[in-house]
Amino acid sequence: MTEHSDFLKSKADPDFCLLPCPFCGSSATLDIGNTTNSDISVCCSVCGVNGVSVEVYSDYHREVEIVFATARAIAKWNKRV
């Protein structure tokens, strides 16, 4: 088992489920930056409020870093941090 295995979870895992927007109650979506923007955040699909932006730290093992950043962004959104 690798150190990354805890973060490489199924999308069915509750840790990867987005809670609704705390302001309007609508569904939230992941906003994943393009190749020049290496940030991931969660935003409301209706009122547009954004959660904390989480940086993808490196280009080395980028896929794993995206999983880590996605998990952090979802956790921050769900905890309303």
N, C-alpha and C positions, 0 to 999 in steps of 0.2 A: 504494500500500500504506500503510495507516495504522499508527500505533504500536501499536495494539491487535491487529493481525492475527496476531502471533505467539501470542497467548493464545487467540484464537478458533479452536481446533483441533477436529477431529473427536473424538468419544468413543472412536474406535478408536485414537487416538494413544496410545502407551505412557505418555506423561506423565500421562494421565488414567486409567490403570488402577490400581486400589487393590491394594496388596500385602495378603496375609492378616495377621491379627492376630499381633504378635510374641510374644504370651503363650500363646495357645491354638491358633493356626493357622487359626481360622475366618475366614469372609469378613467384610469391613468394608463399612460403608455411610456415605453422606454424611448428616449431620444439618444441615439447613438451617433456621435460625430462622424464626419467623413474622414478622408485620408489626411487632411490638413488639420482637423480638429480632433484631438484624442480624448474627448470628454464624453462621459455617459451620465445622463440624468433622467429623472422621471418627471413627466409633466401631465397635467390634466388635459384631457381631450376636449373639454368644453370651455372652462374659464381660463385655461392657459397658464395657471400657476405652475412654477417650476420648483422641483426639489433641488437639493444640493448637487452640484456638478462634481463628479468624481473623475479624476484623471487616470488614463491608462498609462502606467508608469514607464514601460519600455517597449521597444520593438522586438526584443528577444522573447521568444515564446509568446507572441502577441495574442494568440487565441486564448491561452491560459490567463493572460493579464486582462483580457476583455471579460472573461468569466468572473475573475476577482472583482473587477470594477463594477460589473453589473450587480453582483451580490451586495457590494457595499452601497451602491445607489438605491437598490430596493430596500435594504435594511434601514437606510437613513429616511427614505420616504415613509416607510411603514411605521417608524418610530417618531416621525414628524420632527426630525432633528434638522 
